[in-house]
Amino acid sequence: MPDFNKSSSQRYNHYKSLIEQRLASVTDKKLPRGIYEPAEYILAGGGKRIRPLLLILCCEAVGGKSEDALNAAAAIEILHNFTLVHDDIMDNADTRRGRETVHKKWDRDTAILSGDGLIGFAYKFLLLTKSPRIHDIAKSFTTAIIEVCEGQSYDKEFELRKEVSIDEYIMMINKKTSELLKCCAEIGALIGGGTPGEITALKDYALNIGLAFQIQDDMLDITADEKTFGKKTGGDLREGKKTYLLLKALEVVKDPVSRQKLQSVIDNKGVKNENDIPEIKKIYETNGILESCSKAVEDYTTEANSKLDIIKESHAKDMLCWFSGMLLNRTS
Amino acid sequence: MPDFNKSSSQRYNHYKSLIEQRLASVTDKKLPRGIYEPAEYILAGGGKRIRPLLLILCCEAVGGKSEDALNAAAAIEILHNFTLVHDDIMDNADTRRGRETVHKKWDRDTAILSGDGLIGFAYKFLLLTKSPRIHDIAKSFTTAIIEVCEGQSYDKEFELRKEVSIDEYIMMINKKTSELLKCCAEIGALIGGGTPGEITALKDYALNIGLAFQIQDDMLDITADEKTFGKKTGGDLREGKKTYLLLKALEVVKDPVSRQKLQSVIDNKGVKNENDIPEIKKIYETNGILESCSKAVEDYTTEANSKLDIIKESHAKDMLCWFSGMLLNRTS
């Protein structure tokens, strides 16, 4: 049992370690190596484990026990790692969390196949959950997979388009990021025996947290301190990604020289001259783009927290507020 | 309701059309195109639909209704098509069932992502099934995905190995082919309300049918009539595949010249000289390899049919026997 006198960050570390133990058991079986070695590698690659944490907290917030949610929590993290393995192939990414990506360390086919295997392992762990609501739990998980795939498909489609609206961007990150968080909230609350009202509130909380999280991610790429960020800033500009910042700037900035500079990121499929990066950062600053993004992140976070009003007071509820704050104030 | 006076092949066509109608509804939603167009394309690509048929027949054989099994039947076929899309990338295959493969018609990333989407759609349809045994049904489906991925991983691993034993080959095709058929039998029988004894019998039936099917597949590559086969024979030899025939021949053939010819298929990763194909066929014939394979197919089929002894007499049971015969006598 967790010690409720512990601070939220101590409890976070406690849950993180439980989740990682469970993840380590996914690859207890070792053969064939072509599936289990890459799976073990990606699952041991660290990360904040925010999705499984959210699932556990939502279970507790409606009166459930964290132990009952642990297999489903592992399932969500496995599913998330499947998306990383396949997305890294599509993005031709060489590194992830400071280590080689699976398709780089092994090869393309191994990454495709071990990614597929991870989906199987995810359902296997999900279905270890003992709950009279297992049918709804499995349906929620399945909806999340479909949404995440759709989000990734839109993301790839938008890369090729000249114009993407902010609304389309929000729709895409909603599918790519928020739907999985919403699924964490729903499954956690289902396992914990939540009422329909509680389930809806926690899903809405997670949805808004997801949007805040993704826009914050876009901001960090420009504003982060490179040391704590762990990589060079401006990566999204170098890759020509249509981020919330860039799309907002294209909506707001009127000065023709600045507009042309912004448009060139899209037209040239990424910044070609390193000096353009501080220049674009300057455009973001002088036109209030960073402030406007900060405000969007804060608004979504406030909206998220307000959804918790109907949830009974508990340590888990406190920790959900702490969780929003941690994501809002993160530096990497 | 099916008309039970119809002949088995008429009923097969009746079920096939029901399955295809259900499959057409998978892609009712059309966007994003990057997922739904390739999914629609592969699902409309034909094929014998033997997996969903088996699932429906096993449901009926234990007293269930075919309508109740239709969503799960579609789910199995969607899952099978996911494996085709991803396997074709790994095998660098340009065509499938006479049409371009997904990664050829679109591109690698679209094939990866639409394949992933198909797994989501498969679970979505599976979970439309109304059954008090839905938890076991979902577990069986998940086991099948993991087994199929493991089988494909062994298949890729064996391609790189110099030596593979017949036992290893059987283990691999068991995972790659039989486990999915076993899953069809199990899920069908679960939906139909089968007893534990009936479920075990039908799973054993399917497992043996799967082995017969795969060895028959290896044989057809050598013995088929090219017109009905729809492609050139000898493809497995050209690709250097370690088939049941080749492994059996390497076990049995003693003559050094013939042995060297067989070994060269493996050493050179495929036949390089077209004249070698009739020569190897001759080696298979004079050493009784084809007979021995035929016998293995017959033995597995007999074993399969014997498992049906405990199943009550019914049109569905008759049709399961017809089904084994159809697979045994197929020409493509």
Interface residues (C-beta under 8 A of the other chain):
Chain A: P32 R33 G34 I35 F82 H86 I89 M90 R108 D109 I112 L113 G115 D116 G117 I119 G120 F121 Y123 K124 L127 I134 H135 A138 K139 F141 T142 T143 I145 I146 C149 E150 Q152 S153 Y154 K156 E157
Chain B: P32 R33 G34 I35 F82 H86 I89 M90 R108 D109 I112 L113 G115 D116 G117 I119 G120 F121 Y123 K124 L127 I134 H135 A138 K139 F141 T142 T143 I145 I146 C149 E150 Q152 S153 Y154 K156 E157
